[in-house]
Amino acid sequence: MPLTDTAIKKAKPGPKPVKLSDGQGLYLLVTETGSKLWRWKYRVDGKEKVMALGAYPDVGLAQARDAMGDARKLQASGADPMVRRKADKVARKLSAENSFAAVARLWWAHWKATRSDSHTAYVIRRLEADVFPAIGTRPVDAIEAPELVAMVKAIAERGALDIAKRALQTTGQVFRYAIAHGKAKRNPAADIKPGDILPARKKVNYARLDTKELPELLRHIESYQGAAVTRLAIKLMALTFVRTSELIGARWEEFDLDAKRWDIPAERMKMKTPHIVPLSAQAVNILKALHLISGHSPMVFPGERDHSKPMSNNTILGALARMGYKGRMTGHGFRGIASTLLHEMGFNHAHIELQLAHQERDAVSAAYNHATYLRERAKMMQQWADYLDNCTTGKVLTFKRKAA
């Protein structure tokens, strides 16, 4: 007589195990301790075997019957259901070990040895957020180019074109690692160029004030009533005219205040080569004031909630908006203003471009170019700081263009 849920619930343990039959070899084994275990008895080559199908109530009566039905189909095809289950388990284990996510983590552990902690943490976060949800569980040797295209397009659709491009580049590195270690035979990312699937990026013209409006802006910054660290961040940006990401990601270990020098590592630069910022006396004073505020953190400009991470890249933009410059000025705008005025002051174009970190640098010359004209650039940065002081106090000097 087939079992019922009521009969299963009422079954009580005895002094020894009790078998409650459901038919066709399926039965419920009630142990002395009260456990209720599904078992299926079958024969292969005349030999009796017993297959475990789970425990009640995690596996209900209907589920147990379905599991038995699947096993009987395998048996009818000539396979041993228990042998097949073990083989499937091994296959799943191998598949998990060779999944894209598993191989990517092996690549990351190998790749991060010579990179900074902040950069390696960023890369694994991006993999976990953007790549693994799309292809992480797929066997690395089974992934095809269309899957990567779908992944990249999904990232781009939320407006993150740079992240989409980097995701494709990083997956390509993972596939190369997989090939080198015998886990894959080809790199499907090599079949795709970002330009084939991503929309062309329009040139961004960052909002910036006319140079004649600079003195008023500097006075507004001096009287800014928001957070002191934000006001000092904007002042340091005006003095150094680095990119916003380079400023907010600054770490105290990058500064030598005695030498009046800021060394930004290659991984934090757009050009991926080191950059030196000679510090004016005014910039050093700002950094000393900042150290009283954020010296407890590795970050010069720590986030409000997590001091191990930098402030938001919208902090400076928001402060400028509160000063009345929404849509008229950005943090990046200080770079354009500095470039225009320094050229008008007659400083050497090459010195200005190097200080803006605009110059294209190949791998061979990168180690040398970032320190080129350092003495001249230091003089230029001090004169720039003095000029900003004069703008703030209303003593703006008129410069005649020097000979090149």
Helices and strands as residue ranges (DSSP letters): H 5-10, E 18-23, E 26-30, E 36-44, E 47-56, H 61-76, H 81-97, H 100-111, G 112-114, H 117-126, I 127-131, H 132-135, H 145-156, H 161-180, G 188-191, H 194-197, G 211-213, H 214-222, H 228-240, H 244-248, G 252-254, E 255-256, E 261-264, G 266-268, E 275-278, H 281-294, H 315-320, I 321-325, H 333-344, H 349-355, H 366-369, H 374-393
